[in-house]
């Protein structure tokens, strides 16, 4: 298995989580863990990062059909229990 730079893996994980929100409007962290087989802490950090970016950058959300692509902002917090 090739060695990866941690920043590369972090970026790929964030991209994977973001793409899941593009496809599904509302997902729980537990659902993302089950579908991606990433660890819960990894998913949680990626979701927190995406939420932070949205809040800090004040992303302009499109209206209409394009709004589905920005659905990652509707994150529900769930525990693994």
Rosetta blueprint (number, residue, H / E / L):
1 X L
2 X L
3 X L
4 X L
5 X L
6 X H
7 X H
8 X H
9 X H
10 X H
11 X H
12 X H
13 X H
14 X H
15 X H
16 X H
17 X H
18 X H
19 X H
20 X H
21 X H
22 X H
23 X H
24 X L
25 X L
26 X L
27 X L
28 X E
29 X H
30 X H
31 X H
32 X H
33 X H
34 X H
35 X H
36 X H
37 X L
38 X L
39 X L
40 X H
41 X H
42 X H
43 X H
44 X H
45 X H
46 X H
47 X H
48 X H
49 X H
50 X H
51 X H
52 X H
53 X H
54 X H
55 X H
56 X H
57 X H
58 X L
59 X L
60 X L
61 X L
62 X L
63 X L
64 X H
65 X H
66 X H
67 X H
68 X H
69 X H
70 X H
71 X H
72 X H
73 X H
74 X L
75 X L
76 X E
77 X L
78 X L
79 X L
80 X L
81 X L
